[in-house]
Amino acid sequence: MNQAPLLVFGIFAALSTSWFGLVVWPQIQLGALKPVEIEETGQIYPSARSGLAQQGADVYRANNCAACHTQQVRPGTDIARGWGARRTVAQDYIFDSPVMLGSSRIGPDLANIGARQIDDNWHLVHLYKPRLVAEKSVMPSYRFLFTKGAIGAKPSPNALKLPPEEAQRFAGHEIVPKADALALVAYLRSLRSDAPLFEAPLPAKPKTKPATLSAPTTNSPAKK
């Protein structure tokens, strides 16, 4: 008996089922996602990145930052480490193309780095010489994103504010970030996934009990 038609049908059915499960169904589930209004604040989340931050996403990708950093907060230990207040979900990435989730954590997760570190100078110094702000960092220096030059009659407003010991090494000179460095920092500052969503609400704050009179907590004797 010729089993070829049955074999062909089986192969077609298997491929069709796989295609539907991997392509069509995710598109049905996620393809219609759009920004939503956060009830608590009235703000729209997520919002599109500024032009500078979007340029920074290209710098992030060009330097393969996703090889050492993830952008996905998982429930449990990630939240305990302070990497985010909640887990990340598909809604957080609707303006990302491509989505740079990353697969290795040689460095910390960056999904909320814009909320954890808001100082532009910190980010710039970290890019220039990571161990100036993180003593045990294994991150390479991105000095090619900066220029070193003599301080002119008017110092650059963008020059790095270095720690005193490091600044002495560059007496009479300044380190100025290039456009790519400023764009990359704008992108890092835009990374925050801390809005409460229906599918990923923020954890409830513990209820505090009213203060009650108690025994003194010092070694001093109680007053009579």
Backbone as a printed PyTorch tensor [residue, N CA C, xyz], in Angstrom:
tensor([[[ 0.8490, -1.2000,  0.0000],
         [ 0.0000,  0.0000,  0.0000],
         [ 0.8840,  1.2490,  0.0000]],

        [[ 0.5290,  2.2200, -0.8290],
         [ 1.3200,  3.4410, -0.9420],
         [ 1.0220,  4.3700,  0.2430]],

        [[ 2.0560,  4.5920,  1.0840],
         [ 1.8890,  5.4410,  2.2660],
         [ 2.3680,  6.8740,  2.0320]],

        [[ 2.8000,  7.1730,  0.7950],
         [ 3.3630,  8.4950,  0.5200],
         [ 2.3850,  9.6320,  0.8180]],

        [[ 1.1190,  9.5600,  0.3670],
         [ 0.1860, 10.6580,  0.6650],
         [ 0.0130, 10.8820,  2.1650]],

        [[-0.0790,  9.7920,  2.9260],
         [-0.2370,  9.9200,  4.3700],
         [ 0.9950, 10.5460,  5.0030]],

        [[ 2.1820, 10.1620,  4.5150],
         [ 3.4270, 10.7220,  5.0300],
         [ 3.5100, 12.2150,  4.7340]],

        [[ 3.1640, 12.5810,  3.4890],
         [ 3.1940, 14.0000,  3.1070],
         [ 2.2110, 14.8030,  3.9540]],

        [[ 1.0170, 14.2380,  4.1590],
         [ 0.0120, 14.9330,  4.9680],
         [ 0.5040, 15.0980,  6.4060]],

        [[ 1.1460, 14.0600,  6.9450],
         [ 1.6540, 14.1400,  8.3130],
         [ 2.7170, 15.2140,  8.4570]],

        [[ 3.6320, 15.2790,  7.4660],
         [ 4.6770, 16.3080,  7.5000],
         [ 4.0570, 17.6980,  7.4070]],

        [[ 3.0870, 17.8490,  6.4910],
         [ 2.4190, 19.1420,  6.3230],
         [ 1.6890, 19.5530,  7.6040]],

        [[ 1.0020, 18.5870,  8.2240],
         [ 0.2650, 18.8840,  9.4550],
         [ 1.2150, 19.2910, 10.5800]],

        [[ 2.3570, 18.6020, 10.6900],
         [ 3.3210, 18.9230, 11.7430],
         [ 3.9090, 20.3190, 11.5460]],

        [[ 4.2750, 20.6310, 10.2910],
         [ 4.8390, 21.9490, 10.0080],
         [ 3.8070, 23.0480, 10.2160]],

        [[ 2.5730, 22.7840,  9.7880],
         [ 1.5110, 23.7860,  9.9340],
         [ 1.2150, 24.0580, 11.4020]],

        [[ 1.1700, 22.9870, 12.1940],
         [ 0.9080, 23.1500, 13.6250],
         [ 2.0280, 23.9360, 14.2970]],

        [[ 3.2670, 23.6240, 13.9340],
         [ 4.4060, 24.3440, 14.5080],
         [ 4.3690, 25.8170, 14.1170]],

        [[ 4.0800, 26.0690, 12.8380],
         [ 4.0180, 27.4510, 12.3510],
         [ 2.9180, 28.2280, 13.0710]],

        [[ 1.7690, 27.5940, 13.2580],
         [ 0.6620, 28.2640, 13.9460],
         [ 1.0360, 28.5580, 15.3980]],

        [[ 1.6760, 27.5860, 16.0440],
         [ 2.0240, 27.7700, 17.4480],
         [ 3.1320, 28.7790, 17.6720]],

        [[ 4.0870, 28.8550, 16.7300],
         [ 5.2470, 29.7230, 16.9150],
         [ 5.0840, 31.1030, 16.3000]],

        [[ 4.2140, 31.2380, 15.3000],
         [ 4.0790, 32.5070, 14.5780],
         [ 2.6860, 33.1130, 14.7390]],

        [[ 1.6760, 32.3600, 14.3460],
         [ 0.3220, 32.9190, 14.3010],
         [-0.2220, 33.2020, 15.6950]],

        [[-0.1410, 32.2210, 16.6010],
         [-0.7330, 32.4040, 17.9170],
         [-0.0580, 33.5170, 18.7230]],

        [[ 1.2860, 33.6030, 18.7360],
         [ 1.9010, 34.7500, 19.4180],
         [ 1.4760, 36.0880, 18.8150]],

        [[ 1.3040, 36.1160, 17.4770],
         [ 0.8630, 37.3570, 16.8460],
         [-0.5480, 37.7200, 17.2810]],

        [[-1.4120, 36.7130, 17.3930],
         [-2.7780, 36.9590, 17.8670],
         [-2.7510, 37.4980, 19.2960]],

        [[-1.8820, 36.9310, 20.1230],
         [-1.8140, 37.3410, 21.5220],
         [-1.1570, 38.7020, 21.7220]],

        [[-0.0630, 38.9500, 21.0000],
         [ 0.7660, 40.1140, 21.2880],
         [ 0.7410, 41.1880, 20.2120]],

        [[ 0.2770, 40.8520, 19.0200],
         [ 0.3490, 41.7980, 17.9080],
         [-0.4770, 43.0460, 18.1050]],

        [[-1.5190, 42.9750, 18.9080],
         [-2.4040, 44.1260, 19.1030],
         [-2.0510, 44.9400, 20.3430]],

        [[-0.9380, 44.6330, 20.9890],
         [-0.5620, 45.3910, 22.1820],
         [-0.3260, 46.8600, 21.8380]],

        [[-0.7680, 47.7400, 22.6890],
         [-0.5650, 49.1750, 22.5050],
         [-0.4200, 49.8310, 23.8680]],

        [[ 0.0890, 51.0630, 23.9010],
         [ 0.2460, 51.7390, 25.1900],
         [-1.0780, 51.8410, 25.9420]],

        [[-0.9860, 51.7920, 27.2550],
         [-2.1810, 51.8620, 28.1000],
         [-2.0390, 53.0230, 29.0830]],

        [[-3.1630, 53.4780, 29.5860],
         [-3.1530, 54.5440, 30.5910],
         [-3.0520, 53.9250, 31.9810]],

        [[-2.1070, 54.4060, 32.7520],
         [-1.9310, 53.9250, 34.1160],
         [-2.9150, 54.6680, 35.0180]],

        [[-3.7990, 53.9370, 35.6410],
         [-4.8560, 54.5550, 36.4400],
         [-4.2980, 55.4220, 37.5630]],

        [[-3.2580, 54.9510, 38.2210],
         [-2.7280, 55.6730, 39.3790],
         [-2.1520, 57.0390, 39.0140]],

        [[-1.5750, 57.1580, 37.8220],
         [-0.8940, 58.4020, 37.4430],
         [-1.5460, 59.1310, 36.2820]],

        [[-2.3740, 58.4280, 35.5040],
         [-2.9690, 59.0340, 34.3220],
         [-2.0120, 59.1210, 33.1510]],

        [[-0.7930, 58.6060, 33.3010],
         [ 0.1990, 58.6510, 32.2300],
         [ 0.0430, 57.4540, 31.2960]],

        [[ 0.5110, 57.6260, 30.0660],
         [ 0.4780, 56.5510, 29.0810],
         [ 1.7720, 55.7590, 29.1790]],

        [[ 1.6530, 54.4270, 29.2040],
         [ 2.8320, 53.5580, 29.3200],
         [ 2.7080, 52.4000, 28.3380]],

        [[ 3.8200, 52.0590, 27.6710],
         [ 5.0760, 52.8100, 27.6260],
         [ 4.9790, 53.9540, 26.6370]],

        [[ 5.8790, 54.8940, 26.7290],
         [ 5.9220, 55.9960, 25.7760],
         [ 7.1090, 55.7960, 24.8440]],

        [[ 6.9800, 56.3480, 23.6440],
         [ 8.0630, 56.2070, 22.6630],
         [ 9.3070, 56.9560, 23.1520]],

        [[10.4660, 56.4250, 22.8400],
         [11.7110, 57.0650, 23.2630],
         [11.9810, 58.3230, 22.4480]],

        [[12.7240, 59.2340, 23.0600],
         [13.1530, 60.4280, 22.3440],
         [14.1190, 60.0350, 21.2310]],

        [[14.3470, 60.9680, 20.3290],
         [15.2590, 60.6820, 19.2200],
         [16.6580, 60.3310, 19.6940]],

        [[17.1560, 61.0540, 20.7230],
         [18.5060, 60.7850, 21.2240],
         [18.5790, 59.4070, 21.8630]],

        [[17.5590, 59.0550, 22.6490],
         [17.5470, 57.7350, 23.2840],
         [17.4430, 56.6330, 22.2410]],

        [[16.6930, 56.8730, 21.1700],
         [16.5780, 55.8740, 20.1150],
         [17.9120, 55.6850, 19.4030]],

        [[18.6500, 56.7780, 19.2190],
         [20.0020, 56.6570, 18.6600],
         [20.8920, 55.8560, 19.6110]],

        [[20.6870, 56.0670, 20.9040],
         [21.4680, 55.3310, 21.8910],
         [21.2090, 53.8430, 21.8510]],

        [[19.9730, 53.4500, 21.4960],
         [19.6660, 52.0250, 21.3550],
         [20.5270, 51.4090, 20.2560]],

        [[20.7750, 52.1800, 19.1980],
         [21.6410, 51.6870, 18.1180],
         [23.0850, 51.5400, 18.6040]],

        [[23.5390, 52.4730, 19.4440],
         [24.8950, 52.3830, 20.0040],
         [24.9950, 51.1690, 20.9250]],

        [[23.9720, 50.9520, 21.7290],
         [23.9110, 49.7950, 22.6320],
         [24.0270, 48.5040, 21.8340]],

        [[23.2910, 48.4280, 20.7460],
         [23.3150, 47.2180, 19.9230],
         [24.6510, 47.0780, 19.1920]],

        [[25.1810, 48.1800, 18.6760],
         [26.4380, 48.1310, 17.9260],
         [27.6030, 47.6600, 18.7920]],

        [[27.5590, 47.9800, 20.0820],
         [28.6350, 47.5750, 20.9900],
         [28.3360, 46.2690, 21.7100]],

        [[27.2590, 45.6060, 21.2900],
         [26.9050, 44.2720, 21.7990],
         [26.7770, 44.2480, 23.3210]],

        [[26.1490, 45.2760, 23.8700],
         [25.9640, 45.3230, 25.3270],
         [25.0840, 44.1800, 25.8170]],

        [[24.2130, 43.6720, 24.9380],
         [23.3220, 42.5740, 25.3270],
         [24.0820, 41.2730, 25.5600]],

        [[25.3670, 41.2280, 25.1870],
         [26.1610, 40.0220, 25.4480],
         [26.4470, 39.8570, 26.9350]],

        [[26.4230, 40.9540, 27.6870],
         [26.7430, 40.8980, 29.1170],
         [25.6010, 41.3620, 30.0130]],

        [[24.5890, 41.9810, 29.4300],
         [23.4820, 42.5110, 30.2280],
         [22.1470, 42.0410, 29.6680]],

        [[21.2440, 41.6810, 30.5610],
         [19.8750, 41.3700, 30.1620],
         [18.9980, 42.5950, 30.3860]],

        [[17.7960, 42.5250, 29.8270],
         [16.7670, 43.5330, 30.0800],
         [15.4560, 42.8030, 30.3610]],

        [[15.4780, 41.9260, 31.3250],
         [14.2800, 41.1680, 31.6900],
         [14.3410, 40.8250, 33.1730]],

        [[13.3940, 41.3590, 33.9240],
         [13.3350, 41.1120, 35.3630],
         [12.4300, 39.9190, 35.6120]],

        [[12.9770, 38.9120, 36.2690],
         [12.2030, 37.7160, 36.5890],
         [11.7370, 37.7860, 38.0340]],

        [[10.5840, 37.1790, 38.3240],
         [10.1110, 37.1960, 39.7060],
         [11.0660, 36.4500, 40.6260]],

        [[11.1170, 36.8860, 41.8630],
         [11.9830, 36.2010, 42.8210],
         [13.2620, 36.9590, 43.0790]],

        [[14.3860, 36.3300, 42.7540],
         [15.6860, 36.8880, 43.1290],
         [15.9890, 38.2120, 42.4330]],

        [[15.5270, 38.3900, 41.2000],
         [15.8000, 39.6530, 40.5050],
         [15.1890, 40.8300, 41.2520]],

        [[13.9730, 40.6460, 41.7260],
         [13.3060, 41.7090, 42.4750],
         [13.9840, 41.9030, 43.8250]],

        [[14.3940, 40.7990, 44.4460],
         [15.0900, 40.8880, 45.7340],
         [16.4130, 41.6370, 45.5960]],

        [[17.0590, 41.5390, 44.4480],
         [18.3220, 42.2470, 44.2140],
         [18.1120, 43.7340, 43.9700]],

        [[16.8700, 44.1350, 43.7730],
         [16.5950, 45.5360, 43.4930],
         [16.6630, 45.8820, 42.0250]],

        [[16.6200, 44.8830, 41.1530],
         [16.6890, 45.1410, 39.7180],
         [15.3650, 45.6110, 39.1430]],

        [[14.3020, 45.5270, 39.9080],
         [12.9990, 45.9910, 39.4550],
         [11.9650, 45.7570, 40.5320]],

        [[10.8560, 46.5000, 40.4370],
         [ 9.7910, 46.3460, 41.4270],
         [ 8.8140, 45.2480, 41.0410]],

        [[ 8.8430, 44.8410, 39.7830],
         [ 7.9500, 43.7840, 39.2880],
         [ 8.6320, 43.0800, 38.1320]],

        [[ 8.0430, 41.9690, 37.6990],
         [ 8.5900, 41.2550, 36.5430],
         [ 8.2830, 42.0360, 35.2710]],

        [[ 9.1170, 41.8700, 34.2690],
         [ 8.8580, 42.5000, 32.9810],
         [ 7.9330, 41.6150, 32.1480]],

        [[ 7.1280, 42.2570, 31.3010],
         [ 6.1660, 41.5580, 30.4510],
         [ 6.2430, 42.1320, 29.0440]],

        [[ 5.5180, 41.5210, 28.1140],
         [ 5.5790, 41.9350, 26.7100],
         [ 5.2350, 43.4080, 26.5270]],

        [[ 4.3300, 43.9260, 27.3370],
         [ 3.9090, 45.3260, 27.2330],
         [ 5.0880, 46.2870, 27.3480]],

        [[ 6.1040, 45.8960, 28.1000],
         [ 7.2550, 46.7740, 28.3250],
         [ 8.0930, 46.9900, 27.0700]],

        [[ 7.9400, 46.1380, 26.0790],
         [ 8.8650, 46.1560, 24.9360],
         [ 8.2120, 46.5730, 23.6170]],

        [[ 6.9970, 47.1120, 23.6460],
         [ 6.2930, 47.3200, 22.3720],
         [ 6.9510, 48.3800, 21.4890]],

        [[ 7.7940, 49.2420, 22.0470],
         [ 8.4970, 50.2340, 21.2280],
         [ 9.9360, 49.8080, 20.9280]],

        [[10.3260, 48.5990, 21.3350],
         [11.6880, 48.1180, 21.0960],
         [11.7440, 47.3000, 19.8160]],

        [[12.6260, 47.6670, 18.9230],
         [12.8040, 46.9030, 17.6930],
         [14.2650, 47.0180, 17.2540]],

        [[15.0320, 45.9350, 17.4380],
         [14.6480, 44.6520, 18.0190],
         [14.6220, 44.7180, 19.5490]],

        [[13.9890, 43.7200, 20.1510],
         [13.9860, 43.6090, 21.6060],
         [15.3180, 43.0020, 22.0400]],

        [[16.0440, 43.7030, 22.8960],
         [17.3810, 43.2500, 23.3000],
         [17.3280, 42.6630, 24.7090]],

        [[16.7040, 41.4860, 24.8200],
         [16.5430, 40.8480, 26.1260],
         [17.8700, 40.4210, 26.7230]],

        [[18.8160, 40.0170, 25.8840],
         [20.0860, 39.5060, 26.3820],
         [19.9480, 38.0910, 26.9010]],

        [[21.0580, 37.4210, 27.0640],
         [21.0370, 36.0260, 27.5180],
         [22.0690, 35.7420, 28.6030]],

        [[22.9400, 36.6990, 28.8960],
         [24.0050, 36.4790, 29.8790],
         [24.0370, 37.6380, 30.8600]],

        [[24.3660, 37.3280, 32.1070],
         [24.4090, 38.3580, 33.1360],
         [25.8000, 38.4620, 33.7430]],

        [[26.7520, 38.7990, 32.9030],
         [28.0800, 39.1110, 33.4200],
         [27.9990, 40.4130, 34.2180]],

        [[27.1360, 41.3120, 33.7480],
         [26.8130, 42.5330, 34.4760],
         [25.3670, 42.4810, 34.9180]],

        [[24.9020, 43.4690, 35.6760],
         [23.5320, 43.4430, 36.1930],
         [22.4890, 43.6340, 35.0990]],

        [[21.2580, 43.2680, 35.4150],
         [20.1450, 43.5050, 34.5010],
         [19.9090, 45.0130, 34.3820]],

        [[19.5420, 45.4590, 33.1650],
         [19.4000, 46.8910, 32.9110],
         [17.9680, 47.3170, 32.6150]],

        [[17.0000, 46.4330, 32.8400],
         [15.6160, 46.7720, 32.5000],
         [15.1300, 48.0140, 33.2380]],

        [[15.7120, 48.2930, 34.4140],
         [15.2980, 49.4510, 35.2080],
         [16.4720, 50.3320, 35.6080]],

        [[17.5430, 50.3020, 34.8260],
         [18.7080, 51.0980, 35.1930],
         [18.3850, 52.5890, 35.1900]],

        [[17.4210, 53.0010, 34.3620],
         [17.0310, 54.4060, 34.3300],
         [16.3530, 54.8650, 35.6010]],

        [[15.7710, 53.9300, 36.3430],
         [15.1560, 54.2540, 37.6280],
         [16.1600, 54.1070, 38.7660]],

        [[17.0960, 53.1550, 38.6250],
         [18.0630, 52.9060, 39.7000],
         [19.1740, 53.9520, 39.7360]],

        [[19.5710, 54.4550, 38.5650],
         [20.6790, 55.4030, 38.5060],
         [20.2840, 56.5550, 37.5720]],

        [[20.0210, 57.7170, 38.1520],
         [19.4920, 58.8410, 37.3710],
         [20.5480, 59.9000, 37.0600]],

        [[21.7730, 59.6790, 37.4870],
         [22.8440, 60.6660, 37.2930],
         [23.5620, 60.4080, 35.9700]],

        [[23.4470, 61.3430, 35.0380],
         [24.1100, 61.1920, 33.7400],
         [25.6190, 61.0620, 33.8910]],

        [[26.2080, 61.8670, 34.7810],
         [27.6620, 61.8200, 34.9440],
         [28.1150, 60.4550, 35.4380]],

        [[27.3280, 59.8260, 36.3150],
         [27.6710, 58.4830, 36.7940],
         [27.7720, 57.5240, 35.6200]],

        [[26.7910, 57.5700, 34.7420],
         [26.7940, 56.6730, 33.5840],
         [27.9990, 56.9510, 32.6830]],

        [[28.2960, 58.2240, 32.4640],
         [29.4050, 58.5690, 31.5790],
         [30.7430, 58.1260, 32.1700]],

        [[30.9420, 58.3760, 33.4540],
         [32.1820, 57.9290, 34.1030],
         [32.2680, 56.4070, 34.0750]],

        [[31.1410, 55.7500, 34.2710],
         [31.1150, 54.2850, 34.2350],
         [31.5170, 53.7610, 32.8650]],

        [[31.0810, 54.4310, 31.8120],
         [31.4750, 54.0210, 30.4650],
         [32.9630, 54.2870, 30.2290]],

        [[33.4440, 55.4240, 30.7390],
         [34.8420, 55.7930, 30.4950],
         [35.8060, 54.8980, 31.2680]],

        [[35.5360, 54.7110, 32.5490],
         [36.4020, 53.8710, 33.3860],
         [35.5380, 53.2360, 34.4680]],

        [[34.9930, 52.0540, 34.1920],
         [33.9870, 51.4460, 35.0780],
         [34.3920, 51.3600, 36.5400]],

        [[35.6490, 51.0660, 36.8320],
         [36.0500, 50.8410, 38.2250],
         [36.1190, 52.1200, 39.0530]],

        [[35.9360, 53.2620, 38.4160],
         [35.8630, 54.4920, 39.1950],
         [34.5650, 54.5640, 39.9900]],

        [[33.5300, 53.8780, 39.5120],
         [32.2390, 53.9080, 40.2170],
         [31.8090, 52.5310, 40.7000]],

        [[32.4240, 51.4770, 40.1730],
         [32.1230, 50.1070, 40.6110],
         [33.4570, 49.3800, 40.7620]],

        [[33.9470, 49.3020, 41.9760],
         [35.3270, 48.8760, 42.2480],
         [35.6870, 47.5270, 41.6390]],

        [[34.7700, 46.5620, 41.6730],
         [35.0740, 45.2170, 41.1970],
         [34.4940, 44.9400, 39.8080]],

        [[34.1810, 45.9770, 39.0800],
         [33.5710, 45.8050, 37.7580],
         [34.5140, 45.0820, 36.8000]],

        [[33.9500, 44.1970, 35.9770],
         [34.7220, 43.5270, 34.9230],
         [34.3510, 44.0870, 33.5540]],

        [[33.5780, 45.1400, 33.5480],
         [33.1700, 45.7630, 32.2870],
         [34.3650, 46.4410, 31.6240]],

        [[34.5180, 46.2950, 30.3110],
         [35.6250, 46.9740, 29.6270],
         [35.3790, 48.4740, 29.5470]],

        [[36.4580, 49.2140, 29.3830],
         [36.3480, 50.6600, 29.2210],
         [35.9230, 50.9910, 27.7930]],

        [[35.0520, 51.9830, 27.6600],
         [34.6150, 52.4470, 26.3350],
         [35.1880, 53.8400, 26.0800]],

        [[36.4970, 53.9570, 26.2260],
         [37.1510, 55.2600, 26.0860],
         [37.0480, 55.8130, 24.6750]],

        [[36.8200, 54.9480, 23.7100],
         [36.7060, 55.4370, 22.3340],
         [35.4460, 56.2800, 22.1370]],

        [[34.5690, 56.2850, 23.1360],
         [33.3740, 57.1270, 23.0730],
         [33.6330, 58.5210, 23.6530]],

        [[34.9010, 58.8070, 23.9860],
         [35.2530, 60.0820, 24.6110],
         [36.4810, 60.6700, 23.9270]],

        [[36.6730, 61.9570, 24.1130],
         [37.8790, 62.6270, 23.6260],
         [38.5810, 63.2990, 24.8050]],

        [[39.9030, 63.3220, 24.7420],
         [40.7020, 63.9900, 25.7640],
         [41.3940, 65.1770, 25.1230]],

        [[41.2780, 66.3280, 25.7560],
         [41.9030, 67.5180, 25.2020],
         [42.2290, 68.5270, 26.2810]],

        [[43.0800, 69.4840, 25.9310],
         [43.4400, 70.5410, 26.8750],
         [42.2220, 71.4210, 27.1390]],

        [[42.1060, 71.8630, 28.3770],
         [40.9980, 72.7480, 28.7280],
         [41.2420, 74.1100, 28.0960]],

        [[40.2820, 74.5780, 27.3190],
         [40.4160, 75.8590, 26.6550],
         [40.0100, 77.0130, 27.5560]],

        [[39.7920, 78.1600, 26.9290],
         [39.3770, 79.3340, 27.6960],
         [38.0430, 79.0910, 28.3830]],

        [[37.2220, 78.2660, 27.7650],
         [35.9160, 77.9370, 28.3370],
         [35.7760, 76.4230, 28.3740]],

        [[35.8070, 75.8120, 29.5570],
         [35.6930, 74.3490, 29.6440],
         [34.3840, 73.8520, 29.0370]],

        [[34.4090, 72.6460, 28.5210],
         [33.2060, 72.0510, 27.9450],
         [32.1800, 71.7750, 29.0410]],

        [[30.9160, 72.1470, 28.8170],
         [29.8840, 71.8550, 29.8280],
         [29.6110, 70.3650, 29.9670]],

        [[30.0440, 69.5760, 28.9760],
         [29.8090, 68.1290, 29.0130],
         [30.9810, 67.3460, 29.5910]],

        [[32.0550, 68.0360, 29.9750],
         [33.2450, 67.3390, 30.4830],
         [32.8970, 66.4990, 31.7080]],

        [[33.5390, 65.3280, 31.8100],
         [33.2640, 64.4310, 32.9290],
         [33.6970, 65.0490, 34.2500]],

        [[32.8890, 64.8220, 35.2710],
         [33.2480, 65.2070, 36.6350],
         [33.8580, 63.9710, 37.2940]],

        [[35.1730, 63.9130, 37.3030],
         [35.8910, 62.7400, 37.7910],
         [36.1760, 62.8530, 39.2840]],

        [[36.3780, 61.7130, 39.9580],
         [36.8020, 61.7540, 41.3600],
         [38.1190, 62.5220, 41.4810]],

        [[38.3710, 63.1710, 42.6140],
         [39.5610, 64.0230, 42.7690],
         [40.8690, 63.3380, 42.3840]],

        [[41.0600, 62.0800, 42.8230],
         [42.3290, 61.3990, 42.5280],
         [42.5160, 61.2260, 41.0190]],

        [[41.4220, 60.8760, 40.3320],
         [41.5040, 60.6770, 38.8840],
         [41.6490, 62.0080, 38.1670]],

        [[40.9830, 63.0440, 38.6660],
         [41.0600, 64.3570, 38.0280],
         [42.4840, 64.9030, 38.0590]],

        [[43.2520, 64.5800, 39.1210],
         [44.6340, 65.0530, 39.2180],
         [45.4940, 64.4970, 38.0930]],

        [[45.1660, 63.2950, 37.6340],
         [45.9430, 62.6830, 36.5500],
         [45.7450, 63.4220, 35.2360]],

        [[44.6460, 64.1580, 35.1430],
         [44.3350, 64.8660, 33.9020],
         [44.3800, 66.3770, 34.1120]],

        [[45.2410, 66.8220, 35.0060],
         [45.3310, 68.2550, 35.2900],
         [45.5560, 69.0370, 33.9960]],

        [[44.7280, 70.0470, 33.7860],
         [44.8370, 70.8610, 32.5770],
         [44.1360, 70.2650, 31.3790]],

        [[43.5650, 69.0920, 31.5350],
         [42.8640, 68.4320, 30.4360],
         [41.4480, 68.0560, 30.8710]],

        [[40.6170, 67.7570, 29.9170],
         [39.2510, 67.3460, 30.2090],
         [38.8610, 66.1720, 29.3190]],

        [[37.9660, 65.3560, 29.8280],
         [37.4360, 64.2120, 29.0920],
         [36.0090, 64.5620, 28.6820]],

        [[35.7710, 64.5880, 27.3850],
         [34.4660, 65.0220, 26.8680],
         [33.8020, 63.8680, 26.1170]],

        [[32.5590, 63.5450, 26.4440],
         [31.8670, 62.4620, 25.7410],
         [31.5220, 62.8460, 24.3040]],

        [[31.6630, 61.8900, 23.4060],
         [31.2320, 62.0890, 22.0280],
         [29.7100, 61.9390, 21.9460]],

        [[29.1770, 62.2080, 20.7670],
         [27.7240, 62.1410, 20.5770],
         [27.1870, 60.7490, 20.8880]],

        [[27.9380, 59.7060, 20.5230],
         [27.4720, 58.3360, 20.7760],
         [27.3760, 58.0450, 22.2690]],

        [[28.3010, 58.5850, 23.0530],
         [28.2570, 58.3680, 24.5040],
         [27.0270, 59.0330, 25.1100]],

        [[26.7370, 60.2530, 24.6790],
         [25.5570, 60.9570, 25.1900],
         [24.2740, 60.2400, 24.7830]],

        [[24.2560, 59.7180, 23.5570],
         [23.0730, 58.9840, 23.0940],
         [22.8970, 57.6940, 23.8840]],

        [[23.9960, 56.9930, 24.1430],
         [23.9210, 55.7420, 24.8980],
         [23.4000, 55.9920, 26.3090]],

        [[23.8580, 57.0580, 26.9430],
         [23.3750, 57.3760, 28.2870],
         [21.8920, 57.7450, 28.2500]],

        [[21.4700, 58.4650, 27.2130],
         [20.0440, 58.7920, 27.0820],
         [19.2150, 57.5180, 26.9660]],

        [[19.7370, 56.5300, 26.2510],
         [19.0290, 55.2510, 26.1340],
         [18.9770, 54.5330, 27.4760]],

        [[20.1040, 54.4700, 28.1750],
         [20.1320, 53.8090, 29.4830],
         [19.1790, 54.4850, 30.4560]],

        [[19.1150, 55.8210, 30.4080],
         [18.2040, 56.5430, 31.2920],
         [16.7410, 56.2650, 30.9440]],

        [[16.4810, 55.8620, 29.7050],
         [15.0950, 55.5890, 29.2910],
         [14.6260, 54.2020, 29.7130]],

        [[15.5490, 53.3660, 30.1790],
         [15.1980, 51.9860, 30.5320],
         [14.6050, 51.9300, 31.9360]],

        [[13.2940, 51.8350, 31.9910],
         [12.6080, 51.6510, 33.2670],
         [11.2570, 50.9910, 33.0120]],

        [[11.0340, 49.9090, 33.7270],
         [ 9.7980, 49.1320, 33.5900],
         [ 9.1560, 49.0260, 34.9670]],

        [[ 8.7600, 50.1740, 35.4890],
         [ 8.2510, 50.2000, 36.8590],
         [ 6.8080, 50.6680, 36.9690]],

        [[ 6.1050, 50.7640, 35.8300],
         [ 4.6950, 51.1610, 35.8780],
         [ 3.8330, 49.9530, 36.2330]],

        [[ 2.8310, 50.1160, 37.0880],
         [ 1.9660, 48.9780, 37.4290],
         [ 1.0660, 48.6060, 36.2620]],

        [[ 1.0840, 47.3460, 35.8620],
         [ 0.2570, 46.8520, 34.7660],
         [-0.7030, 45.7950, 35.2830]],

        [[-1.7750, 45.5800, 34.5330],
         [-2.7670, 44.5820, 34.9380],
         [-2.1250, 43.2110, 35.0800]],

        [[-1.2720, 42.8540, 34.0960],
         [-0.6510, 41.5370, 34.1130],
         [ 0.5960, 41.4770, 34.9880]],

        [[ 1.0710, 42.6280, 35.4420],
         [ 2.2640, 42.6670, 36.2990],
         [ 2.1270, 43.8120, 37.2910]],

        [[ 1.2550, 43.6670, 38.2810],
         [ 1.0710, 44.7480, 39.2590],
         [ 2.2760, 44.8780, 40.1770]],

        [[ 2.4290, 46.0490, 40.7290],
         [ 3.4750, 46.2470, 41.7240],
         [ 3.0690, 45.5530, 43.0150]],

        [[ 4.0190, 44.9920, 43.7430],
         [ 3.6700, 44.3230, 45.0040],
         [ 3.0620, 45.3060, 45.9890]],

        [[ 2.0890, 44.8290, 46.7450],
         [ 1.4330, 45.6840, 47.7330],
         [ 2.4050, 46.0510, 48.8410]],

        [[ 2.3430, 47.2940, 49.2830],
         [ 3.2000, 47.7240, 50.3790],
         [ 2.6990, 47.1120, 51.6850]],

        [[ 3.6030, 46.6390, 52.5140],
         [ 3.1660, 46.0410, 53.7890],
         [ 2.4650, 47.0660, 54.6610]],

        [[ 1.3980, 46.6280, 55.2870],
         [ 0.6550, 47.5180, 56.1730],
         [ 1.4250, 47.6970, 57.4780]],

        [[ 1.5460, 48.9330, 57.8960],
         [ 2.2740, 49.2120, 59.1380],
         [ 1.2910, 49.2500, 60.2970]],

        [[ 1.6900, 48.6430, 61.3860],
         [ 0.8440, 48.6320, 62.5710],
         [ 1.0670, 49.9180, 63.3630]],

        [[ 0.0370, 50.4190, 64.0260],
         [ 0.2180, 51.6310, 64.8290],
         [ 1.2460, 51.4030, 65.9310]],

        [[ 2.0030, 52.4290, 66.2030],
         [ 3.0550, 52.3210, 67.2240],
         [ 2.4430, 52.0640, 68.5890]],

        [[ 3.0900, 51.2270, 69.3560],
         [ 2.6270, 50.9250, 70.7140],
         [ 3.7510, 51.1920, 71.6900]],

        [[ 3.3850, 51.4760, 72.9240],
         [ 4.4000, 51.7080, 73.9460],
         [ 5.1520, 50.4210, 74.2230]],

        [[ 6.4300, 50.4950, 74.3360],
         [ 7.2350, 49.3080, 74.5910],
         [ 8.3620, 49.6640, 75.5340]],

        [[ 9.0490, 48.6570, 75.9700],
         [10.1670, 48.8790, 76.8790],
         [11.2860, 49.5960, 76.1640]],

        [[12.0990, 50.3640, 76.8630],
         [13.2190, 51.0530, 76.2280],
         [14.1340, 50.0690, 75.5160]],

        [[14.6770, 50.5140, 74.3650],
         [15.5420, 49.6370, 73.5860],
         [17.0140, 49.9100, 73.8530]],

        [[17.3260, 50.8070, 74.7710],
         [18.7240, 51.0850, 75.1020],
         [19.0840, 50.3910, 76.4040]],

        [[20.3340, 50.5510, 76.8050],
         [20.7790, 49.9530, 78.0600],
         [20.5340, 50.8610, 79.2560]],

        [[19.9530, 52.0450, 78.9800],
         [19.6970, 52.9790, 80.0800],
         [18.5220, 52.4910, 80.9080]],

        [[18.5680, 52.6810, 82.2010],
         [17.4410, 52.2700, 83.0340],
         [16.2140, 53.1120, 82.7510]],

        [[15.0610, 52.5090, 82.8620],
         [13.8210, 53.2310, 82.6150],
         [13.6090, 54.2570, 83.7020]],

        [[13.0410, 55.4040, 83.2980],
         [12.7500, 56.4490, 84.2720],
         [11.5500, 56.0470, 85.1140]],

        [[11.6280, 56.3280, 86.3950],
         [10.5140, 56.0230, 87.2950],
         [ 9.5990, 57.2260, 87.4330]]])
